[in-house]
Amino acid sequence: MYDLIIIGAGPSGLTAALYAGRYRLQTLVLEKMVVGGQILLSSTIENFPGFPGGITTQELIERFKGQVDELGVPFETAQVIQISEDIDSETSLYSVKTEEKTLQTKTIIIATGAHWKHLGVPGEHKLVGRGTSYCATCDAPFFKNKKVVVVGGGDKAIEEAIYLTSYASKVTIVHRREGFRAADILLEKAKANQKIEFALDCKVVEILGENKVEAVKVRNLKTDKTGELACDGVFIFIGINPNTEFIKNELETNDAGFIITDNHMRTSKLGIYACGDCREKSLYQVINGCAEGAVAAHSVHTFLMNSK
């Protein structure tokens, strides 16, 4: 019987575990893969407070995990496949079912994060962290005075392309159509920026390079001709998907599957909370994911204290 089960061990889940441990809650953290989550796809983080010059993501996560370990909070490697109300129990509210067993808990924090949509082209996976990126805020400083390509046509793609011009010498936006989903005001800013060029009606079909990104191969969807754009980096912004498949219809989500919460990280069901990138919000960064983890753990503690 647990007071709290945290599903996911990225920065948000680790922070929730840290606060839960300090509250002396009987807590278990479940992580299906590697502690740290998607942030480990970037080698270094330069915008986390307290580390001038940056810190490797591996070291940052090790520090997070070390703090949690000091409090004796246990971790298990397990994939959660279902959560459900434990209507037959007088002491727990929910059952958490993994591939191997079912656990009982009074509360749940879902911190399963999200994953960036991938192009699925040759070279993409091989060169992640070596020029292929899904986060301009994380990686733009590595491309100072270099040429980069941005793939996408929504608000995120155009916003990040504009942001990249603060560092890169040239930004080429590759988009499948002439029309954009992005807001007109963003497009106006991008078109007025002398560092930004457009490759429209084009699709990236391969990312080229041995040990780092050297170019992208693009195909013109109108002429079917292919060509190469020399670049040092490729930033892919074609959307993200939350890791929330296992909740099915248990919680209220938006159309994209992101969990809807209030400012206390409370979901549509009593005793279940969500934080980090699986939650509907406007900014997907380590710093606010950590803050949300702290809020979620505080809300759990308050809920359990009031339940006694």
N, C-alpha and C positions, 0 to 999 in steps of 0.2 A: 504494500500500500504506500503510495507516494503522495506527498502534498502537491508536487508539481513534476510534470514531465515536459522537458523542453525538446522540441523536435527541430533539429538543425544546429550545427555548431560553427556557423560563420561568425563574423564580428558581433552581430546582433544577438545570436543565441549564446555566445560566450559571455557577453556582458550581462545578459539576463541570468546566466548561471552564476556569475560573480556576485551579483546582488542577491540572488536567492540563497547562495551559500552564506553570505553575511547575515541574512535574515534567519539563518539556521533552519531553513525549510528542507524537508526530506525530498531531495531533488534527484532526478536522473536526466541525463542528456543523451539523446539518441541522434546519431549521425550516420547516414547511409554510406558515405564515402570517406573523405579526408577532412579532418578538423581544419577549418579555415575558410572553406567555401570558395566562391568564384573569385575573390580578391587575389587568390594565389595565381591566377592567370596573368596578373601583372607582377613583374619582378620587384618593382619598387613603388612605394607610395610617398609622395612629397607634400601632400596637403593634409596630413594628419597632425594635429597640434602637438607640439612638444618635441619635434624631431627636425630641427633645422638641417637642410640638406637632404632630408628624406631618410627612409629606413626601408630595408627589404621587407616585402610582405611576409616572407617566411619568418623573419625575426619578430615582426610585430605580432603575428599569430602565436608564436611560441611564448611571447611575454603574456599575451592574453590567457593562454592555456595554463601557464605557470601560476598565474594568480588564482585561477579557479582550482587548480590542483592543490594549492596551499590550504584551501578550505575543505578539501576532501569530497568534492562533488564528483560522483562517478559518471563515466562515459561508457556507452556501449555502441558498437557498430551494428546498426540494424536499420532496415528500411521499413518505415511505417506504411502500411497499406490501407489502414482504415482507422477512423476514430468514431466512437458511438457512445450514446448515453448508456450508462450502466444502471438500468432501471431495477435490477434485482438486488442491488447492494444498498445497504444503509449507510455505508461509510465512504464510498467513492461516488463521484459524479460520472466519470467517464472510463471507458475501456480503450486502450490503445493497442491495436493489433499490428504486430510485425510479421515477417515471414516465418518466424520461429515460435512466437509465443504471444500471449495477451497479457497486458499489464493494466493495473487499476490505479487511478489517480484522482485526486480531488480537483485539480486544475491542469490546464495545458497552455503552453506558449508555443505557437507555431512560428518558427524562424527559418523556414526552408529556403528562402531566397528566391531568386529567379535566374534564368539563363538567357543570354543574348541569343537572338536568332542568328544562325550562321548562314553564309552563302552556300555552303556545301560544295565548294569548288576545290580542285587540286591546289595544294600548297597552303591552303588556309590553316588547317590544323597544325601542320608542321612548323609554321612560322608565327604561331601565337606567342607573344612575348618577345618576338624578334622582328617586330615591324608590323605585325597584324595586331590590331587593338579594337576593343569595343568600348573604350572609355577615354575620351579626349581630356577630361578633367584630370584623369590619373596619369596619362602618358604624354600629353602635349609637350612638356618641357624637354623631353628626350629628342624632339624633332626641331630644335632651334636652327633656323636658317637652312632647313631641308625641305624637300618636296614631298607632299603627302597627297593621298587620294582619299576622298570621303565617299562612301557608298550609301545612297538613300535619298529620299525626297520628302520626308516629313519634317515636322518642327525640330525634332531632335537632331536630325542630320544637318539641317541648315544652321541651327544654333551652334552646334559643335564645329562646323566648318568655319563660322565667323570667329569662334573662340580660338581655333587653331592658327588663324592668321596672326595672332599675337606672338607666335613662335616660328611657324613655318615660313619659308620664303615664297611658297606657292601651294595653293590648295585647289585641287581639281575635284569637282563634284560629279560623280557618275550616277546617272539616273536613267531608269528604263523608259521614261516618257518625257515629253516636253512639258506636260503639266505637272504641278507639284501639289502634295497634300499640305505642305507647310503654309503658314499664314503669310499673306501678302506683304505685311510689314517686314517680316524676316527675309523674304525674297528680295525686297527692295534694298535692304541693307547688304545682302550678299552680292547682288549685282553691282552695287556701287563700290564694292571693295575691290581695289585693283589687284589684290593678291589671289582673288578667286576666279577660277575659270570653270566652265561647264562642259561636260561631255554627255549630251542628252540622246535619248533613244538608244542608249548603250547599256550593255550588261557585262559585268566582270565574269569572265569564264575561267580564269586561272590567276593565282598569285605566284609570281616568279621569284626565284632566289634560292640559293643553297643554304647558307647559314643566316641570312637576313633578307628582308624584302628588298628587291632590286627593281621590280616593275610589276605591272598588272597587264594581263591580256584582256582586251575588251572586244566584244562583238557588237557591231551596229545592227540593231534589230530591224532596220528598214532596208539596208543594203546587204546584210549578212556578211559584210566584210569584217575581218579581224585586224587588230593592231595592238601595239604595246604602248603603255604610258610609263615612262621611267619615274620611279618614286622611291622614297626611303621608308614610307609607312603607308598602311592601309587602315582606315578607320571605318568600321562597319556599323551602320545605324539603321537597321531595317526592322527594329522592334525587339521587345523582350517578352518572354513567356514566364509567368510565375510557376514555381514548383508546388502546385496546389492540387494536382490530380487526385490525390488520395482523400481529399475532403469531400469530393463529389458534391452532393447537395446538402451537406451538413451545415454549411455556413453561408452567409450572404456574401456574394462576390460581385464585382462588376462584370461587364461583358467579356473582358479579357481574362477573367479568372483571378484577378487580384482581390485579396480579402479586404472587406470594408470594415474599418474600426472607427472608434471615436478617439478623442485625444488621450484617453487613458489606455489605449490599445485594446479595448474591449471589443469583441466581435459580437455577432448577432446571437450568440449562445452564452448563457451565464457560465462563468468559470473558464472560458476559452479566450485566449488573447493571441494577438499576432503582432509581429514586429519585423523590421527589416524589409528586404526587397520583395517579399511575397505580399506586402501590404500596399493598398492603393495610396499613392502619394505623388508628389511632384519632383522630388529629388532622390536619386538613388546613389548614395555615397556611404562610405564606411562611417563617417562621423555621425550622421543622423541615424544610421542603423544602430549604432551603439547607444545613442540617447534613447531610442525607442525600446531597446532591450532593457535598459534601466527602468523606464517607465512601466513596462509590462511586468517586471518582477515586483516593483512597488505595488502595482495594482493587485497582483496575486496575493501579496502579503496582507494588504488591506482587506481583501475579500475573505481570506482565511481567518483573519482576526475577528472580523464581523460575523463570521459563521459559527464561532464557538459559543 
